[in-house]
């Protein structure tokens, strides 16, 4: 009984303190979902965005930047104009509980923030948004936190590609296929072999056979060799993106000779930082259990968006931004003393898959709600030409 009374007293003190100042929203992760939530709540709350990278990474355009250095300015976008009132802290979350984020700051002094205990590297939160996304192999995503280091790695990769005759891509999902298209757009004589244990391409989503056939036919016309139905017996001896001739075999005995290889599979949710009671919401897969309102299960003021959620859908930038809209609406309602009512329903399985600047295929819904497959020209117009780079430059406040 004494413990309950003490808890109730702390709750009343917390509520009283919150009414005397702006509510504090801490967003952990500055990708598509996290950046959108932070921006949408910047006018009603004291927003802090905690992100280890020194720039927003437009991952949708990352594969184009592999072959075209002019795309680096569209992929790495500075955070300094994202928020008008809030702040972005370059730091890595180490321990996150429902009302506190403890972190390891990057080099350099963090910006001043009233009520924030920078000395102990912690930030208190009235509302918490988890948006840390997933790790994925280079070059679709980068492990580097400093832009110049990531760009230097891209320079070395382009030099290796210029000297390369044949590339191995392991994985025939959207990333592997899109990377093949980008490589061939820049290096049309490059030999590419794609290996996958599945018997067809794009088997991990609810995709129409016409989509699979279109993508595969376009790549085969450009010389891509598919070794499907058996995994590699062993991985190449060098890390991805490093030039060195090698030979590997699939378990079915197909031999592949190449000088570069890339692993195009293996999303891993980044949620190891969840601590205390929040750790119980972390599933065996690393994903976080959420309600239809995108609360973390059991926590009214803690939300999750994007790839780390257990929402049954393909992990896409568009989904993360749709999550962000729901979460921002619900936090705004709580701040204004209203019940949060916004909910999220996964959309039908859609994909716009460019194969370089002039190829690709898409699966979309027509006006009657029927899934249709569109060809290269429509795909180029919808996404392939700019890979939505203008949209995210606008989000970050960066002039085109």
Secondary structure, 3 states (H helix, E strand, C coil): CHHHHHHHHHHHHHHHHHHCCCCEEEEECCCHHHHHHHHHHCCCCEEEEEECCCEEECHHHHHHHHHCHHHHHHHEEECCCCCCCCEEEEEEEEEEECCEEEEEECCCCCCCCCCCECCCCEEECCEEEECCCEECCCCCCCCCCCHHHHHHHHHHHHHHHHCCCEEEEECCCHHHHHHHHHHHHHCCCCEEEEEECCCCCCCCCCCCHHHHHHHHHHHHHCCCEEEECCCECCCCCCCCCCCCCEEEEECCCCEEEECEEEECCCCEECCCCECHHHHHHECCCCCECECCCCEECCCCCEEECHHHECCCCCCCHHHHHHHHHHHHHHHHHHHCCCCCCCCCCCCCCCEEEECCCCCEEEEEECCCCCEEEECHHHHHHHHHCCCCHHHHHHHCCCCC
